């Protein structure tokens, strides 16, 4: 085979469906605040919907979005389908897909007058944490609040010329025994965010890579104060 005749990375544009679950409390006054929940690597929209409902009560519409990349994950001696947001192949395209997904959900629910566009909160766990910050810094005018749980921050925070500090309220928290991120790394993430985001709170918990009841209690109180 003559390599000179090989053309690489050609592409066509194809349409895929992106899935999300929606919870509208029975007696919520519409248009209502919106909490968009974004799961971490290997999880799914049903898990993050439960987490969002646990902290939002009856005051928020909740949209739990599901990542596009399916894979098998081990779970108790068997295998189940999990979902991820990023791959190593052209990750910029994966980031753009996440951004467009969030924007389309906001537009649809706003057009249907279900949600208040001035009261949009974005909640991400683990892998979704840095992704959500990328969204917040790319679209600094959209969000009222950002909740980042047990995850990193954009690796290009200091070099990406598109980013702007968001005026949204930001809550960032993590565990001191996380098996994926060292405490030192989390503290460096916190320091960078504190110097970049004007409205910022952070808290460390005695926890592993998880969302604990104490975290849920604090998120719920934070949403009540900012929603």
VEXKEBA-18516 format. One line per field, with one value per residue (C-alpha): chain; x, y, z; residue in one letter; residue number from 1. Coordinates in steps of 0.05 Angstrom, whole numbers, plus 32768, in hexadecimal, padded with zeros to 4 digits. Layout:
BEGIN
unit <- (A,...) .
east <- (X,...) .
north <- (Y,...) .
up <- (Z,...) .
code <- (A,...) .
pos <- (NUM,...) .
//
This chain:
BEGIN
unit <- (A,A,A,A,A,A,A,A,A,A,A,A,A,A,A,A,A,A,A,A,A,A,A,A,A,A,A,A,A,A,A,A,A,A,A,A,A,A,A,A,A,A,A,A,A,A,A,A,A,A,A,A,A,A,A,A,A,A,A,A,A,A,A,A,A,A,A,A,A,A,A,A,A,A,A,A,A,A,A,A,A,A,A,A,A,A,A,A,A,A,A,A,A,A,A,A,A,A,A,A,A,A,A,A,A,A,A,A,A,A,A,A,A,A,A,A,A,A,A,A,A,A,A,A,A,A,A,A,A,A,A,A,A,A,A,A,A,A,A,A,A,A,A,A,A,A,A,A,A,A,A,A,A,A,A,A,A,A,A,A,A,A,A,A,A,A,A,A,A,A,A,A,A,A,A,A,A,A,A,A,A,A,A,A,A,A,A,A,A,A,A,A,A,A,A,A,A,A,A,A,A,A,A,A,A,A,A,A,A,A,A,A,A,A,A,A,A,A,A,A,A,A,A,A,A,A,A) .
east <- (8000,801A,8013,8016,7FD1,7FB2,7F88,7F7D,7F49,7F16,7ED1,7E87,7E55,7E21,7DE8,7DE5,7DB1,7DC6,7D9B,7D85,7D52,7D25,7D05,7CD0,7CB4,7C69,7C5C,7C99,7C89,7C9F,7CCB,7CF6,7D40,7D64,7D99,7DBF,7DE1,7E1D,7E36,7E7E,7EA4,7E82,7E40,7DFE,7DC6,7D9A,7DD0,7DDC,7D91,7D8B,7DC5,7DA7,7D62,7D82,7D9B,7D67,7D27,7CE7,7D02,7D2B,7D1E,7D55,7D73,7DA5,7DCE,7DF0,7E35,7E39,7E72,7E5C,7E8A,7E88,7E9A,7EA4,7E70,7E6F,7E8A,7E61,7E63,7E34,7E30,7E4E,7E56,7E8F,7E96,7EDD,7F0C,7F55,7F43,7F34,7F1C,7F0C,7ED1,7EB9,7EBB,7E93,7E5F,7E56,7E4F,7E1C,7DF5,7DEE,7DDB,7DA6,7D86,7D84,7D65,7D30,7D19,7D1B,7CF2,7CBF,7CBE,7CCF,7D0E,7D27,7D65,7D7F,7D80,7DA9,7DD8,7E0A,7E1D,7E55,7E78,7EBE,7ECD,7E94,7EB2,7EE7,7EB7,7E84,7EB9,7ECC,7E84,7E7E,7EBD,7EAA,7E63,7E6D,7E2A,7DFD,7E03,7DEA,7E12,7E45,7E4F,7E90,7E96,7ED5,7EF3,7F28,7F29,7F39,7F82,7F83,7F65,7FA1,7FAD,7F69,7F5A,7F10,7F05,7EEA,7EDC,7E93,7E6A,7E44,7E48,7E78,7E79,7EB4,7EBE,7EE8,7EFC,7F3E,7F46,7F32,7F51,7F57,7F70,7FA3,7F91,7FCA,7FAE,7F68,7F85,7FAA,7F69,7F46,7F7D,7F79,7F2D,7F2E,7F5B,7F32,7EE9,7ECF,7E96,7EB5,7EAD,7ED3,7ED0,7EF7,7ED5,7EEC,7EDA,7EF2,7EDC,7E93,7E59,7E4A,7E0C,7E31,7E42,7DF9,7DE2,7E13,7E00,7DB7,7DC3,7DEE,7DB7,7D83,7DAE,7DBF,7D82) .
north <- (8000,8044,8072,80AF,809D,8099,80D3,80D4,80F0,80FE,8108,810E,812F,80FF,810C,80E8,80EB,8105,80EE,8110,8105,813E,8148,817E,8180,817C,81BF,81E6,822C,8234,824F,822F,822C,81F5,81C6,81A1,8163,8145,8100,80E9,80B4,8070,8088,809A,80CD,80A6,80A8,80F3,8101,80E1,810A,814A,813B,812F,8177,819E,818C,81A6,81E9,81D6,81B6,8182,816C,8133,812B,80EB,80E8,80CE,809B,8056,8022,7FE4,7FED,7FB8,7FB9,7F83,7F4B,7F5B,7F91,7FCB,8003,8045,8087,80B8,80FF,8100,80D5,80E0,80E6,812E,8142,8189,816B,8147,8188,81AB,8174,817C,81C7,81C1,818D,81BC,81F7,81CF,81B6,81FD,8217,81E1,81E9,8234,8235,8209,823C,8205,8226,826C,827B,82A8,826F,8237,820D,81D9,819F,816F,8135,811A,811C,814D,817F,819B,8196,81C1,81F4,81F7,8205,823A,825E,8259,8273,829F,82C2,8284,8265,827C,8248,820F,81D4,81AC,816B,8140,8153,817C,81BF,81CF,81BF,81FB,822C,825A,8255,8251,8297,8287,827F,82B8,82B6,82A7,82D3,8295,827E,8243,820B,81DB,81A0,8161,8129,8124,80DA,80DA,809F,80C4,8109,8117,814A,8176,8176,8189,81C2,81DC,81D9,8200,8234,8240,8244,8273,82A2,829E,829D,82DA,82B6,8276,8246,8206,81D0,8191,8154,8113,80E9,80C0,80CA,80D0,80FE,80F6,8108,8143,815C,8155,817D,81B5,81B7,81BA,81F5,8218,8210,822B,8268,8275,825C) .
up <- (8000,7FED,8029,7FFC,7FE3,8029,8041,808C,80BB,8085,80A2,8095,80C3,80E0,8110,8153,818A,81CE,8208,8248,827F,8296,82DA,82E3,832A,832B,834D,8335,831C,82D4,82B8,82EE,82FF,82D9,82F4,82BE,82D9,82B5,82CA,82CE,82A8,82A5,82C3,82A2,82A3,82D4,830A,8303,8301,8346,8360,8345,8361,83A5,83A8,8380,83A4,8384,836E,8330,82EE,82E4,82A2,82A7,8268,8251,8230,81E8,81EE,8204,8223,824E,8298,82CD,8304,833A,8310,82D3,829E,8292,8260,8277,8253,824B,8232,8215,81EC,81DC,8192,8180,81C6,81AF,8188,81C7,81EE,81B7,81B8,8203,81FB,81C4,81EB,8226,81FA,81D5,8215,8231,81F0,81ED,8235,822F,81EF,8212,824B,827D,8298,82A9,827F,82B7,82E9,82C9,82F4,82DB,8308,82F4,8315,8307,82BC,82B1,82E2,82B3,8278,829B,82AD,8264,8253,828A,8273,8229,8236,8273,826D,826E,82B3,82F6,831B,8311,8340,8335,835C,8363,8320,82FE,82DB,8292,8283,8254,8287,8282,8237,8215,81FA,81F3,823E,8269,82B4,82C0,82EF,8305,834D,8350,8383,837F,83AE,83B4,83E3,8407,83F7,83AE,8389,8347,835C,8393,83C8,83B0,836A,8382,83AB,836E,8346,837D,837F,8334,8334,8370,834A,830A,8320,8346,836A,8384,83BE,83CB,83FF,840F,842E,844F,8412,83D8,838F,83A1,83B1,83FA,8422,8441,83FB,83E6,8422,8413,83C9,83DB,840A,83D5,83A1,83D1,83DE,8395,836F) .
code <- (X,X,X,X,X,X,X,X,X,X,X,X,X,X,X,X,X,X,X,X,X,X,X,X,X,X,X,X,X,X,X,X,X,X,X,X,X,X,X,X,X,X,X,X,X,X,X,X,X,X,X,X,X,X,X,X,X,X,X,X,X,X,X,X,X,X,X,X,X,X,X,X,X,X,X,X,X,X,X,X,X,X,X,X,X,X,X,X,X,X,X,X,X,X,X,X,X,X,X,X,X,X,X,X,X,X,X,X,X,X,X,X,X,X,X,X,X,X,X,X,X,X,X,X,X,X,X,X,X,X,X,X,X,X,X,X,X,X,X,X,X,X,X,X,X,X,X,X,X,X,X,X,X,X,X,X,X,X,X,X,X,X,X,X,X,X,X,X,X,X,X,X,X,X,X,X,X,X,X,X,X,X,X,X,X,X,X,X,X,X,X,X,X,X,X,X,X,X,X,X,X,X,X,X,X,X,X,X,X,X,X,X,X,X,X,X,X,X,X,X,X,X,X,X,X,X,X) .
pos <- (1,2,3,4,5,6,7,8,9,10,11,12,13,14,15,16,17,18,19,20,21,22,23,24,25,26,27,28,29,30,31,32,33,34,35,36,37,38,39,40,41,42,43,44,45,46,47,48,49,50,51,52,53,54,55,56,57,58,59,60,61,62,63,64,65,66,67,68,69,70,71,72,73,74,75,76,77,78,79,80,81,82,83,84,85,86,87,88,89,90,91,92,93,94,95,96,97,98,99,100,101,102,103,104,105,106,107,108,109,110,111,112,113,114,115,116,117,118,119,120,121,122,123,124,125,126,127,128,129,130,131,132,133,134,135,136,137,138,139,140,141,142,143,144,145,146,147,148,149,150,151,152,153,154,155,156,157,158,159,160,161,162,163,164,165,166,167,168,169,170,171,172,173,174,175,176,177,178,179,180,181,182,183,184,185,186,187,188,189,190,191,192,193,194,195,196,197,198,199,200,201,202,203,204,205,206,207,208,209,210,211,212,213,214,215,216,217,218,219,220,221,222,223,224,225,226,227) .
//
